[in-house]
């Protein structure tokens, strides 16, 4: 088990971020290398796992453009975005209720973000008021690549996407 150094929550080994507070759970940041000789020249070779760590975002920061509030989440699991609904036991990782989600047309179960390999995708989950990436409306249930710096809009609530490595 891994214990979060900030909030003391417990997670299985190899969990990268705390779901409760977003803190990194990595114990060390060393990279595995091997010495390889190519044509008489010896150099360091980085393992495939480390190459993916370098190029794959491990976390996501959403900056609410109206309020300036920052939300950081891990990309080790699917990230549900919407509004809390305790009656139906819906608790999204990114709850936009406090950002005026109800008045801005954010559905309870609005969108989800997933990481597959080195790419991050967003998918509208059939929301009433739509999900937009850089002002282009997404088709429901069709994933689209999400890039660092993209602007997301759920209903009329706008946010900036930033990847955390």
N, C-alpha and C positions, 0 to 999 in steps of 0.2 A: 504494500500500500504506500501511496505517496500522500504526504500531508502538505496542504497549502501553507506557505510561510506567513501569509497575511491573515487569513480567516480561519485556519486550522481545519478546513474541510478535508475529508479523506477521499482519495480516488485510487483506482487500480493503477498498477505500474504502467509506464509509458503514456500516461495522460499528459498532454502538453500544457493545458490551461485550466484554471479553476473555473467551473461554470458559475459559481456563486459570486466571485469578485473579479474574475478575468486575469488574475495574477499568473505569471509563467510558473510552471511546475518543473521545468527542466533543471536538473541538478548541476549540470556542467555544460559548457558550450564548446568542448573540444571536438575536433573533427578527426575521423579515422582516416589515416593516409597510409600509403604503402610506397616504398621506393621501387621504381620501375626503370629498367635500363632499355633504352631505345636507341639503336645505332651507336652504341658506345657512350651515350649520354644518360646519366642517371638523374631522374627527376621524381617529384612527388606526384602520386596519383590519388585523387579523391574518390572515395567509394560512391557508388550510385545513390545510396541512401543519403549521403551528405550533399550530393549534387541536388537532390530533390528538396532537402531542407533549405538550401541556399535559394532556390528559385521558386519554391512553393510558399505562398503566404500561410502562416500558421494561425493568424488571427485577423479580425476585421474590426475596424473602428468606423462607427456611423456618427456623423456630426449633424445634428438637427440644425437646419439653416435658420429657422425662426428663433429658436431659443439658445442655440449655441451649445446645447447639452451634448456630451460625448458618451457613446455606449460602445464598450469593447467586448467582443465575444470570441470564443475559440472556434476555429473551423475544423475541429476534430470530429464533430457531429453535425447533423443538419441544424440550421439556425432558423427557427420559426419566428416570424414577425407578424405582429397584430396587436390585439387588445386582450387583456385579461378577461376571462369569463369563468368565475369560480363555480357558477351554477352547472356548467357543462364540463368542469375540470379541464379547461383550456388555459394553460400557463405558458405563453410564448417566451422564448429566451429574450426577445426584444419586445417589451411591452410599451406601446406608444400611447397609452391612455393619458399619462401625465404630460404629453406633448400636444394635447388637444385632439387626440386621435378620433374621438367620437364626432366632434364637430367638423373635422377635416376629412371625414369619409373613409377612415381606416377600418377595414373589416376585422372581426375577431381573429379569423384565420385567413390572413391576407396574402402572405408570400413566404417563400422559404429560400434560404441560401445554402448551397452545398459546395463542397470542394471535392473534385474528382481529379486525382493526380495533381498536376500543376495548375489546373484551371479552377476558377470559382464561377458558379452558375447561380442565377436567380430565376425563380419560377413564380408566376402569379397563381394562386390557389383558387381561382374562380371568384375573386373579390368583386363586389358590386361596382366600386368606383375605379378599378383598374390599378395596375402597376406600370410605371413608366421608367425607362432608363434613358437618360439624356433627352427627355421630352418625347420619346417614341414609346407608344403603348405596346405592352407585351401581350401576346396571345395567351389566354389562360392555359395552364398546364404544359406549356412548351418552355423548356429551359433556354436561357440566353446567357452567354459568357458575360461576366461582370469584371470590369477592369478598375485598377487603382485610379481614383479621381473621378469616376462616373458619378453622375447625379441621379439619385433614386427619388421617385415620387410615388407615394402610396396615397391614393385619393388626391388631396391637395397638400399633404404633408411632405415637404422636401428635405432631403438629407444628402450629404456628401459621403462617398465611400473612400476609405483609406485602408490599405492592407498593412498588417503588422507582421514582420518576419521574426 
